[in-house]
Amino acid sequence: MLNDASQEWEIRCDLAAAYRLIAHFGMDDLISTHLSARLPGKTHRFLLNPYGMMFDEITASSLVVVDPDGHAIQKEDEAKISNAGFTIHSAVQWRVMMPNA
């Protein structure tokens, strides 16, 4: 079984690949669409793309870890995310994490 750090890296790679595939097949719309993935662990954290990056530019290491309040957990001084993307994905990820809430 993978530890949380290994799982996080695997999720980062999968999500970055999804962004690049969407770009490859022409299903992106510049910077206004978002994908997200919940991270393992007991805390509510998920990955979002950094604001302003094109889908074909996104890598596993460029994805931003976000907390439930919309704050970047890492790279706080440089990470920017879309408020609209956060609002929608936070609600979805919270519902997935807490199905009976």
N, C-alpha and C positions, 0 to 999 in steps of 0.2 A: 504494500500500500504506500502511496506517495504521501510525503508530508505536505503541510500547507504551502510552503514556499515552492515546492516542485509542482503542486497542483496549480498554483497561481501562474507559474511560468507557462505551463501547458495551456491554460485558459487564455493567457495573453497571446500566445502563438496562434491559437485557433481563432481568436477574435480578429487579430491582425490579418490572418489569411482570409477571413470572411470579408473584411473591408476591401482587400485587394481583389478578391474574386468579383465582388459587386462592381468595382471600378472596371475590371477587365471586361465584364459583360455589359457595360454601359448602363447600369442600373442606379448609378449615383447621381446626385444633383448638386454637384460642387461641395459645399460645406454644410448644407442645411439638413442632412439626414444623419441619423445616429443609430448605432448598434451598441448594445451594452451586454455585460456579462457579470453575474454576481460572483464574488470571490468566496472561497471556502473560509470557514471559521465561524465563530459565534457572533462576531460583530457584523453589522449591516454595511458592507462595502461593495462597491462594484466599479467596473472599468468603463470609461467613456473615452471617445476620441478627443484630442485636444482641439480647441476652437481654432478654426482657420486652416487646418490641414486638409489637403485633398485625400480622398480615399486611397489613392495609389501611393501616397507618401507614408501612410501609417505603418508603423512597425510595432512589434511586441513591446519594446522598451519605450515607445512614445505614448502609449496609452496611459491615461491618468486615473489613479485610484481616488474615488470620491466617497465621502461619508454621507450619512443621511441628511445633513444640513447643507450639502452642496459645496463643501470645502474640499479642495485637493489635499490629500493626506501626504503625498510626497511631492517634491518639487513645488512647494507652496508658493514660492516667490515667482515662479515662471509659468506654472500651469494655469491655463485658462480653459474653461469649458463653456458650452452654450447653456444659458439659463433655461431655455425651452427644452433642450435635450435632457438636462438634469431633471426638470419637473416631471416630464413624462416618464423617463426611465426610472427615476426614484420610486414613483408610485407603482410601476410594474414590478420592479425588483422587490419592493417591500411586500407586495401582495404575494409574490412567489415564496418569499421567505416566511411569511406569516399567513398561511392560507385560511386560518380560522379567525383572523382579525377583522 
